[in-house]
Amino acid sequence: MLKAILLVGLGSAGGGILRYLAGKWTHSIIATPFPIGTMAVNVLGCFLIGLIYSIFTRNTTADANMQLLLATGFCGGFTTFSSFMHENYVMIENGHFLQLALYTALSILLGILALYFAVYLMRN
């Protein structure tokens, strides 16, 4: 268990650092108030987790530790949006469309409400 935690932590640290650098780099190239850096990182993260997922589902000899390091750790640290999209993909693949709709809608709605509530609490 400790090995798994360390692998996820190491991957997450690398992903978080790269997310920060990629966001800064994107904003230095394209100066706009639109959060293009975050969007670019989210889309790239989705692409990367798709590649990693495909590699590990096709390769039965793939090391589970590498999956923890790359998918859970790196992609999770790079962007949790990639994990969110992967979970949505799995629900689509399994035909769980009601769960998909609820999970997506509630994640977005509750996330926005939680953010606004936190800001409200901090202002008052």
C-alpha positions as CSV (number, residue, x, y, z in Angstrom):
1,M,0.0,0.0,0.0
2,L,2.8,2.4,0.8
3,K,4.4,1.8,-2.6
4,A,1.1,2.6,-4.3
5,I,0.8,5.8,-2.3
6,L,4.3,6.9,-3.1
7,L,3.8,6.1,-6.8
8,V,0.6,8.2,-7.0
9,G,2.3,11.0,-5.0
10,L,5.3,11.0,-7.3
11,G,3.2,11.0,-10.4
12,S,0.9,13.6,-9.0
13,A,3.8,16.0,-8.2
14,G,5.1,15.7,-11.7
15,G,1.7,16.2,-13.2
16,G,1.0,19.2,-11.0
17,I,4.4,20.9,-11.9
18,L,3.8,20.2,-15.6
19,R,0.3,21.6,-15.3
20,Y,1.6,24.8,-13.8
21,L,4.3,25.2,-16.4
22,A,2.0,24.4,-19.4
23,G,-0.6,26.9,-18.2
24,K,2.0,29.6,-17.8
25,W,3.6,28.8,-21.2
26,T,0.2,28.8,-22.9
27,H,-0.8,32.1,-21.4
28,S,2.6,33.6,-22.5
29,I,1.9,32.5,-26.1
30,I,-1.8,33.5,-26.2
31,A,-2.6,36.5,-24.0
32,T,-6.3,36.4,-23.3
33,P,-8.6,36.6,-20.3
34,F,-10.1,33.3,-21.5
35,P,-8.6,30.4,-19.4
36,I,-7.0,28.9,-22.5
37,G,-4.1,27.4,-20.5
38,T,-6.5,25.5,-18.2
39,M,-8.6,24.3,-21.2
40,A,-5.5,23.2,-23.1
41,V,-4.2,21.3,-20.1
42,N,-7.6,19.7,-19.5
43,V,-7.9,18.6,-23.2
44,L,-4.3,17.3,-23.2
45,G,-4.9,15.4,-20.0
46,C,-7.9,13.7,-21.5
47,F,-5.9,12.7,-24.5
48,L,-3.1,11.4,-22.2
49,I,-5.4,9.4,-20.0
50,G,-7.0,7.9,-23.1
51,L,-3.6,6.8,-24.4
52,I,-2.6,5.4,-21.0
53,Y,-6.0,3.6,-20.5
54,S,-5.7,2.1,-24.0
55,I,-2.2,0.9,-23.4
56,F,-3.1,-0.8,-20.1
57,T,-6.3,-2.4,-21.3
58,R,-4.6,-3.9,-24.4
59,N,-1.4,-5.0,-22.7
60,T,-2.2,-7.7,-20.2
61,T,1.4,-7.8,-19.0
62,A,1.5,-4.1,-18.2
63,D,2.7,-3.2,-14.8
64,A,-0.1,-2.1,-12.4
65,N,2.5,0.2,-10.7
66,M,3.1,2.1,-13.9
67,Q,-0.7,2.6,-14.3
68,L,-0.8,4.0,-10.8
69,L,2.2,6.3,-11.5
70,L,0.9,7.5,-14.9
71,A,-2.9,7.4,-14.9
72,T,-3.8,8.0,-11.3
73,G,-0.7,10.0,-10.3
74,F,0.5,11.9,-13.3
75,C,-2.8,12.5,-15.1
76,G,-4.6,13.1,-11.8
77,G,-2.0,15.7,-10.8
78,F,-1.9,17.2,-14.3
79,T,-5.7,17.6,-14.3
80,T,-8.5,15.9,-12.4
81,F,-10.6,16.8,-15.4
82,S,-8.9,13.9,-17.2
83,S,-10.0,11.5,-14.4
84,F,-13.5,12.9,-14.6
85,M,-13.7,12.4,-18.4
86,H,-12.3,8.9,-18.0
87,E,-15.0,8.0,-15.5
88,N,-17.6,9.4,-17.9
89,Y,-16.1,7.3,-20.7
90,V,-16.4,4.2,-18.6
91,M,-20.1,4.9,-17.9
92,I,-20.7,5.4,-21.6
93,E,-18.9,2.2,-22.4
94,N,-21.0,0.3,-19.8
95,G,-24.3,1.8,-20.9
96,H,-24.9,3.6,-17.6
97,F,-26.3,6.7,-19.2
98,L,-28.5,7.8,-16.2
99,Q,-25.4,7.6,-14.0
100,L,-23.4,9.6,-16.6
101,A,-26.0,12.4,-16.8
102,L,-26.3,12.6,-13.0
103,Y,-22.6,12.4,-12.3
104,T,-21.7,15.1,-14.9
105,A,-24.6,17.5,-14.1
106,L,-24.1,17.1,-10.3
107,S,-20.3,17.5,-10.5
108,I,-20.6,20.7,-12.4
109,L,-23.6,22.1,-10.5
110,L,-22.3,21.2,-7.0
111,G,-18.8,22.3,-7.9
112,I,-20.0,25.7,-8.9
113,L,-22.3,26.0,-5.9
114,A,-19.5,24.9,-3.5
115,L,-17.2,27.5,-4.9
116,Y,-19.7,30.3,-4.6
117,F,-20.6,29.2,-1.1
118,A,-17.0,29.2,0.0
119,V,-16.5,32.7,-1.5
120,Y,-19.7,33.9,0.2
121,L,-18.5,32.5,3.6
122,M,-15.1,34.2,3.2
123,R,-16.6,37.6,2.3
124,N,-19.0,37.6,5.3
